[in-house]
Amino acid sequence: VGTLSYKSPLTLNVTLHNWLGHDLFRKINAQGVFVQLNKRSEEDDAILQEFQETLLRNEQPPVNVMGSPEENLNPGLAISKFCRAAEAHPSSHPNGENLLMFLEKDWNIYHGSHESTHIEEIFHSINGLVQRGVPYIRLKMPSKESDQSKMWKCPSQGVPWVCTTAHQHRWSNTPMVVSCKWFLRYMEPYALLEDPIMSGCRPGFQENHYCDWEEALQDGRVAWTNSQWVTAHLGPGKRGIRSRLFFHNEVDQ
């Protein structure tokens, strides 16, 4: 599990305790949990120290805290860093077949939804999707603007999923599971590019050498929109009810 936070200690605190309350790390059999603190602060450290103590009381292993007061990684660089850390982890897959669940700091689990009470089944089914060659799995339903005619049902182990291609559905920084082997081969080279074009045209981004990763994957700077990688998205539940697993919960203003 890799979590990215930027100047949002209160939001991160609420989110970490939400995940712990749903026993997320145990249910998905997480082998390691990484937290990247962009522009790391003393308040961030206090929040994480308290959470580490809570994990200890609950007999769960500590999280791996990363980041510095200067560092400000975009999601692409953060995923790359998490995947490299997974490779070096004692529980890393011997063939590098590591999976990373990536979430930004403000994604909380719904309480009482069908999906939130069947997390184990969802993640078992994700293993099945990856074994079938799907490298990018969104833990949300497809975007409304996506062409539904270009999608197909791709259930896995009894869990409804909908598949399409990268060409038909944009990348988004919503909760996801990615194949690290795939990301490090095809996406990391773009994340590591230091060419000014990667900083885009937003005010302040070029001066700070910051890349809006989501935007770069939409406008062609990163090879996504013309690619045919298969992507999976949570499908509708029983009787067509909209799937609900994560929701935004921003506390810091």
Summary of the structure (lengths in Angstrom):
residues: 253
radius of gyration: 17.8
end to end distance: 25.4
largest distance: 50.5
contacts: 779
relative contact order: 0.18
helix: 36%
strand: 18%
